[in-house]
Amino acid sequence: MPSGYSSGRSSIEREIAANSMRFYEDWLADLVDNAKHLSKDKLHVESFARLSALNGVISVVSASFDPESRKFLLEAQNDAVLSHVGATFGSWRLSLQSLRSFAENSLCALYYVSHPIELKLWERGKYRIGFRDLAKFMSSHPDLEGYDCAVSSVNDLEKEYAELSKAVHGSAKTFRMTDSVSDILLWDRANGKFGKWTTRQRNTISCVVVILLALFDKSFQGAQHLEIRRSLNFVLSATKAKLVSDQIKINIPKV
């Protein structure tokens, strides 16, 4: 029985305590059941492969960030993991919201690493930059000049962010969790929703990875980080992989 709800309490308080425990046990069992079901889906394994590749890239580039801007990058990494885990038990809106945070924190890291004054102001609660301005800054970043695939990725990421924002604000029918049968639906293991989430995740991670590769190209060129470059096959389409190879001069060996 929860703290504060002793046997000496009123009958309604004891009933609330019992119902609270029953609700907890029910949703926990449902969560475990969903996770067991969805974790067997090949989309779950593909998602984990993308996460592994992203983590590999971040492990290399994070050393180039100062401690404070690196916190945005690590938070972005955590957001991507949260999105994956949420999708594992079918909590699609939460997963999409975390994916949106991943996109935002990724660009914040890249913005603040070259804007230390704005970062200090942000720490004091005196500065804030919206995603559109983050994307505008990145699309004109001098280190992306000549890397059309990276600039295109910035533009594509802005479109993905707009789409993911619908899940955050709850304004789109597509991202509703409830249906005509259930009044309350914490998660849904329908495979169709897993596929829709996968598309958003693949596109978002792909865009961020290409941007990072372009900005930190010298860390991945030549014979460096062979296994991480191999893992990029799980993130990038064949077309994007070729563009990265041709424009950024990063070889992506076949797995």
Secondary structure as GFF3:
##gff-version 3
##sequence-region A 1 255
A	DSSP	alpha_helix	11	38	.	.	.	ID=ss1
A	DSSP	alpha_helix	42	61	.	.	.	ID=ss2
A	DSSP	three_ten_helix	62	64	.	.	.	ID=ss3
A	DSSP	alpha_helix	67	88	.	.	.	ID=ss4
A	DSSP	alpha_helix	92	112	.	.	.	ID=ss5
A	DSSP	alpha_helix	116	123	.	.	.	ID=ss6
A	DSSP	alpha_helix	131	139	.	.	.	ID=ss7
A	DSSP	three_ten_helix	142	144	.	.	.	ID=ss8
A	DSSP	alpha_helix	148	169	.	.	.	ID=ss9
A	DSSP	three_ten_helix	173	175	.	.	.	ID=ss10
A	DSSP	alpha_helix	191	215	.	.	.	ID=ss11
A	DSSP	three_ten_helix	217	219	.	.	.	ID=ss12
A	DSSP	alpha_helix	226	231	.	.	.	ID=ss13
A	DSSP	three_ten_helix	232	234	.	.	.	ID=ss14
A	DSSP	alpha_helix	238	243	.	.	.	ID=ss15
A	DSSP	pi_helix	244	248	.	.	.	ID=ss16
###
